[in-house]
Amino acid sequence: MSLAFVAPSVAQLEVRDRGHRVEGGATTKATFVGGYEGDQSVNHALTSMAAMFVVAGGVRWRERRQQVTLRRAGGGPSTAVVGSPQETYQELVDKSEYLRDQHWTKTFHAGFMGGAYVGMAGLLSLVIGGNMASQFITQKAVFAALFPINLLLVLTTGGQLFTGNSATMAIGVYEKKCTTKDLLRNWAISYVANICGCLLIDAVARYTGMFTGGAQEMAVHTVMKKCSATFGQTVVKGIMCNWLVCMAVWLCTMAKDLSGKMVGVWFPISMFIAIGFEHSVANMFILPAGIFSGAPLSWGDILVKNLIPVTIGNAIAGAFVVGAGMSFMFGKLGKKEDK
């Protein structure tokens, strides 16, 4: 596979001179928000993303060819690119033991970095999505395409998010590797650290003047919508969101190479964003961004109307829907039924 293969589709996305777009032979006007007409940064970002996926696919194809050659020669490492569900579950059990024994300062640092990565991905999505065509579907599609970068960074650098730890530590409890006290300790430290990391990126964006134009409008619109649902609706959205997020962690753990991890992360995260579910750590960045951008809400409003119910829903999904469900399938909770 080569970059030339996708050149026509990428070319169709290119914004031509003075904000015109070429699509299927027809020329249409590209509308940008906040004075970004003619700005090529959005076009370059989308082109770079397309190139990244093509290069990742090419690298994986070459690796598989090399593995097949070695296997035919009777040697070389295993050609498996994913682990089995049972192996993946055991990896998460081992990870829960590692998190249990980790010093709180390391847990805080990992959580802080995880929050920072979420904030960076959220800021990227606001800046690019907010300054594209003003239609809501276009902005949401761009946000869904860009935001999964955060979880890939977190899972490949040792960062931690409260949402992922909610399932990992619960699995450790079900397998008698951790106590409830260990679980609550990890949850509390990672949660506070995630808030600190997200607020750092909010502060950087505000200080450098990034909450302007389309990014500002999108932040305000997003936060007002997030705080408009009832408490129960928001809890359910939190449950559904972290169900998908934990599945992204599961797929990333199952994959054995970077391209596989990228694919495993991208689709579940894009799915929850496109549907409109609620992620507590993402909201730790988005909600303050909305307030800094001028949303008519108080800090109490965003806590009561969004962050608290979303956190409850995320914890339920991690501890019971995914944690208990996986233990029932592959761990101690299902052993009695197996007998």
C-alpha positions as CSV (number, residue, x, y, z in Angstrom):
1,M,0.0,0.0,0.0
2,S,1.3,3.5,-0.8
3,L,0.3,7.1,-0.3
4,A,-0.4,7.4,-4.0
5,F,-3.3,5.0,-3.5
6,V,-5.3,7.5,-1.5
7,A,-4.1,10.7,-3.3
8,P,-7.4,11.3,-5.1
9,S,-9.6,11.1,-1.9
10,V,-7.2,13.4,0.0
11,A,-7.1,15.8,-2.9
12,Q,-10.9,16.1,-2.8
13,L,-10.6,17.3,0.7
14,E,-8.1,20.0,0.0
15,V,-9.4,23.5,0.4
16,R,-8.5,25.5,-2.7
17,D,-7.7,29.2,-3.1
18,R,-10.0,31.6,-1.2
19,G,-11.9,28.9,0.7
20,H,-13.3,26.8,-2.2
21,R,-13.6,23.0,-1.9
22,V,-13.4,20.5,-4.8
23,E,-15.7,17.5,-4.4
24,G,-16.6,15.2,-7.2
25,G,-15.9,17.8,-9.8
26,A,-18.1,20.4,-8.3
27,T,-16.8,23.6,-6.6
28,T,-18.5,24.7,-3.4
29,K,-17.7,27.3,-0.8
30,A,-16.2,26.1,2.4
31,T,-17.5,28.0,5.4
32,F,-15.3,28.6,8.4
33,V,-16.3,30.1,11.8
34,G,-14.5,33.0,13.4
35,G,-12.5,34.3,10.5
36,Y,-10.8,31.1,9.5
37,E,-11.8,31.2,5.8
38,G,-8.9,30.2,3.7
39,D,-7.0,28.7,6.6
40,Q,-5.2,25.6,5.5
41,S,-4.5,24.2,9.0
42,V,-7.7,22.1,9.0
43,N,-7.0,20.7,5.6
44,H,-3.4,19.8,6.6
45,A,-4.6,18.1,9.8
46,L,-7.1,15.9,7.9
47,T,-4.5,15.1,5.2
48,S,-2.0,14.1,7.9
49,M,-4.6,11.8,9.6
50,A,-5.3,10.1,6.3
51,A,-1.5,9.6,5.7
52,M,-1.1,8.3,9.2
53,F,-3.7,5.5,8.7
54,V,-2.2,4.6,5.4
55,V,1.4,4.4,6.7
56,A,0.2,2.3,9.7
57,G,-1.6,-0.1,7.4
58,G,1.5,-0.4,5.2
59,V,3.7,-1.1,8.2
60,R,1.4,-3.7,9.5
61,W,1.2,-5.4,6.0
62,R,5.0,-5.5,5.8
63,E,5.2,-7.0,9.3
64,R,2.8,-9.7,8.5
65,R,4.6,-10.5,5.3
66,Q,7.9,-10.9,7.2
67,Q,6.1,-13.1,9.8
68,V,4.7,-15.3,7.1
69,T,8.1,-15.7,5.5
70,L,9.7,-16.6,8.9
71,R,6.9,-19.1,9.6
72,R,7.4,-20.8,6.2
73,A,11.1,-21.1,6.9
74,G,10.3,-22.9,10.2
75,G,11.3,-20.2,12.7
76,G,10.7,-16.7,14.0
77,P,8.3,-15.4,16.6
78,S,4.6,-16.1,16.9
79,T,2.6,-14.6,14.1
80,A,-0.4,-13.8,16.5
81,V,-1.3,-10.2,16.3
82,V,-3.9,-10.4,19.1
83,G,-4.1,-12.3,22.3
84,S,-7.0,-14.6,23.3
85,P,-9.8,-13.2,25.5
86,Q,-8.5,-15.3,28.4
87,E,-4.9,-14.0,28.0
88,T,-6.3,-10.4,27.8
89,Y,-8.2,-10.9,31.0
90,Q,-5.1,-12.3,32.8
91,E,-3.2,-9.2,31.6
92,L,-5.8,-7.0,33.2
93,V,-5.6,-9.0,36.5
94,D,-1.8,-8.6,36.5
95,K,-2.2,-4.9,35.8
96,S,-4.6,-4.6,38.8
97,E,-1.9,-6.1,41.1
98,Y,0.7,-3.6,39.6
99,L,-1.6,-0.7,40.3
100,R,-2.4,-2.0,43.8
101,D,1.3,-1.9,44.7
102,Q,2.2,1.3,42.9
103,H,3.3,4.2,45.1
104,W,0.6,7.0,45.2
105,T,3.0,9.5,43.7
106,K,3.4,7.3,40.6
107,T,-0.3,6.8,40.4
108,F,-0.9,10.6,40.6
109,H,1.8,11.3,38.0
110,A,0.3,8.7,35.6
111,G,-3.2,10.1,36.2
112,F,-2.0,13.7,35.7
113,M,-0.4,12.8,32.4
114,G,-3.5,10.9,31.4
115,G,-5.7,14.0,32.1
116,A,-3.2,16.1,30.2
117,Y,-3.5,13.8,27.1
118,V,-7.3,14.0,27.3
119,G,-7.1,17.7,27.5
120,M,-4.8,18.0,24.5
121,A,-7.0,15.8,22.4
122,G,-10.1,17.7,23.5
123,L,-8.4,21.0,22.6
124,L,-7.3,19.7,19.2
125,S,-10.9,18.6,18.5
126,L,-12.3,22.0,19.6
127,V,-9.8,24.0,17.5
128,I,-10.2,22.0,14.3
129,G,-13.9,20.9,14.7
130,G,-15.0,24.4,15.8
131,N,-13.4,26.1,12.9
132,M,-14.7,23.8,10.2
133,A,-18.1,24.0,8.5
134,S,-20.7,25.2,11.1
135,Q,-23.0,22.3,10.6
136,F,-23.3,20.3,13.8
137,I,-22.8,16.9,12.1
138,T,-19.5,18.0,10.6
139,Q,-18.1,19.3,13.9
140,K,-19.2,16.1,15.7
141,A,-17.6,13.9,13.1
142,V,-14.3,15.7,13.3
143,F,-14.4,15.5,17.1
144,A,-15.1,11.8,16.9
145,A,-12.2,11.3,14.5
146,L,-9.6,13.3,16.5
147,F,-10.4,12.7,20.2
148,P,-9.4,9.0,20.3
149,I,-5.8,10.1,20.1
150,N,-5.9,10.7,23.9
151,L,-6.5,7.1,24.8
152,L,-3.8,5.8,22.5
153,L,-1.3,8.1,24.2
154,V,-2.5,7.1,27.6
155,L,-2.4,3.4,27.1
156,T,1.0,3.4,25.3
157,T,2.8,5.6,27.8
158,G,1.6,4.2,31.1
159,G,-0.8,6.9,31.8
160,Q,-4.0,6.2,33.8
161,L,-7.6,7.3,33.6
162,F,-10.2,6.9,36.3
163,T,-12.5,5.4,33.6
164,G,-10.2,2.6,32.6
165,N,-9.1,1.9,36.2
166,S,-12.7,1.5,37.3
167,A,-12.8,-1.8,35.4
168,T,-9.1,-2.9,36.0
169,M,-9.2,-2.5,39.7
170,A,-12.7,-4.1,40.0
171,I,-11.3,-7.1,38.1
172,G,-8.5,-7.3,40.7
173,V,-11.1,-7.3,43.5
174,Y,-13.2,-10.0,41.9
175,E,-10.1,-12.1,41.5
176,K,-9.0,-11.6,45.1
177,K,-5.9,-9.8,44.1
178,C,-7.0,-6.4,45.5
179,T,-9.1,-5.2,48.3
180,T,-12.0,-2.7,48.1
181,K,-9.7,-0.2,49.9
182,D,-7.1,-0.7,47.2
183,L,-9.8,0.0,44.6
184,L,-11.0,3.2,46.3
185,R,-7.5,4.5,46.8
186,N,-6.6,4.1,43.1
187,W,-9.9,5.6,42.0
188,A,-9.5,8.6,44.2
189,I,-5.9,9.3,43.3
190,S,-6.4,8.8,39.5
191,Y,-9.6,10.9,39.5
192,V,-8.0,13.9,41.3
193,A,-4.9,13.6,39.1
194,N,-7.0,13.5,35.9
195,I,-8.7,16.7,37.0
196,C,-5.4,18.4,37.6
197,G,-4.0,17.3,34.2
198,C,-7.2,18.5,32.3
199,L,-7.2,21.9,34.2
200,L,-3.6,22.4,33.2
201,I,-4.5,22.2,29.5
202,D,-7.5,24.4,30.1
203,A,-5.2,27.0,31.7
204,V,-2.7,26.8,28.9
205,A,-5.4,27.2,26.2
206,R,-7.0,30.1,28.0
207,Y,-3.7,31.9,28.6
208,T,-2.6,31.5,25.0
209,G,-5.9,32.7,23.6
210,M,-7.1,29.4,22.0
211,F,-10.7,29.7,23.2
212,T,-11.7,32.1,20.5
213,G,-13.6,31.9,17.2
214,G,-15.1,28.6,16.3
215,A,-13.4,26.8,19.2
216,Q,-15.1,29.2,21.7
217,E,-18.5,28.7,20.1
218,M,-18.2,24.9,20.0
219,A,-17.1,24.8,23.6
220,V,-20.1,26.9,24.8
221,H,-22.5,24.9,22.7
222,T,-21.1,21.6,23.9
223,V,-21.2,22.4,27.6
224,M,-24.7,23.9,27.5
225,K,-25.9,20.7,25.8
226,K,-24.1,18.4,28.3
227,C,-25.7,20.2,31.3
228,S,-29.2,20.2,29.8
229,A,-30.2,16.5,30.5
230,T,-31.7,15.1,33.7
231,F,-29.6,13.5,36.4
232,G,-30.8,10.0,35.5
233,Q,-30.3,10.5,31.8
234,T,-26.7,11.7,32.4
235,V,-26.0,8.6,34.6
236,V,-27.1,6.3,31.9
237,K,-25.1,8.2,29.3
238,G,-22.1,7.7,31.6
239,I,-22.7,4.0,31.9
240,M,-22.9,3.5,28.1
241,C,-19.8,5.6,27.5
242,N,-17.5,3.8,29.9
243,W,-18.8,0.5,28.6
244,L,-17.3,1.4,25.2
245,V,-14.2,3.0,26.7
246,C,-13.4,-0.2,28.7
247,M,-13.9,-2.1,25.5
248,A,-11.3,0.1,23.9
249,V,-8.9,-0.6,26.7
250,W,-9.7,-4.4,26.3
251,L,-9.0,-4.3,22.6
252,C,-5.8,-2.3,23.0
253,T,-4.6,-4.8,25.6
254,M,-5.5,-7.6,23.3
255,A,-3.5,-6.2,20.3
256,K,0.2,-7.0,20.2
257,D,1.4,-4.2,17.8
258,L,0.9,-0.5,17.7
259,S,-1.3,-0.4,14.6
260,G,-3.6,-3.0,16.1
261,K,-3.8,-0.9,19.3
262,M,-4.6,2.2,17.3
263,V,-7.5,0.5,15.5
264,G,-8.8,-1.1,18.8
265,V,-8.9,2.3,20.5
266,W,-10.2,4.4,17.6
267,F,-13.5,2.9,16.8
268,P,-15.1,2.5,20.3
269,I,-14.0,6.0,21.3
270,S,-15.3,7.5,18.1
271,M,-18.5,5.6,18.6
272,F,-19.3,7.0,22.1
273,I,-18.5,10.6,20.9
274,A,-20.7,10.3,17.8
275,I,-23.6,8.9,19.8
276,G,-23.3,11.5,22.5
277,F,-22.5,9.5,25.6
278,E,-20.6,11.1,28.6
279,H,-17.0,10.5,29.7
280,S,-16.1,12.0,33.1
281,V,-12.4,12.7,32.3
282,A,-13.2,14.2,28.9
283,N,-15.7,16.4,30.7
284,M,-13.0,17.5,33.1
285,F,-11.5,19.4,30.2
286,I,-14.6,20.3,28.2
287,L,-16.7,21.7,31.1
288,P,-14.1,24.3,32.3
289,A,-13.4,25.1,28.6
290,G,-17.0,26.1,28.2
291,I,-16.9,28.3,31.3
292,F,-13.7,29.9,30.2
293,S,-15.3,30.5,26.8
294,G,-18.3,32.3,28.3
295,A,-21.0,29.7,29.0
296,P,-23.6,31.0,31.4
297,L,-23.0,28.3,34.0
298,S,-21.4,28.2,37.4
299,W,-18.9,25.6,38.7
300,G,-21.7,24.2,40.8
301,D,-23.8,23.8,37.7
302,I,-21.3,21.7,35.9
303,L,-20.6,19.5,38.9
304,V,-24.3,18.8,39.8
305,K,-25.7,18.7,36.3
306,N,-22.9,16.7,34.6
307,L,-19.7,15.6,36.3
308,I,-21.2,13.9,39.4
309,P,-23.8,11.8,37.5
310,V,-21.3,11.0,34.7
311,T,-18.8,9.8,37.3
312,I,-21.4,7.6,38.9
313,G,-22.3,6.1,35.5
314,N,-18.7,5.6,34.5
315,A,-18.0,3.8,37.8
316,I,-21.0,1.5,37.4
317,A,-20.0,0.5,33.9
318,G,-16.4,-0.1,34.8
319,A,-17.0,-2.1,38.1
320,F,-20.1,-4.0,37.1
321,V,-20.9,-4.0,33.4
322,V,-17.3,-4.7,32.3
323,G,-15.4,-5.8,35.4
324,A,-18.0,-8.2,36.8
325,G,-19.0,-9.3,33.3
326,M,-15.5,-10.2,32.3
327,S,-14.9,-12.0,35.6
328,F,-18.0,-14.0,35.1
329,M,-16.8,-15.0,31.6
330,F,-13.1,-15.6,32.3
331,G,-12.5,-15.4,36.0
332,K,-13.7,-16.5,39.5
333,L,-17.2,-15.2,39.3
334,G,-18.0,-17.7,36.6
335,K,-16.2,-20.7,38.0
336,K,-19.1,-22.1,39.9
337,E,-21.2,-22.1,36.7
338,D,-18.4,-23.8,34.8
339,K,-18.4,-26.7,37.3
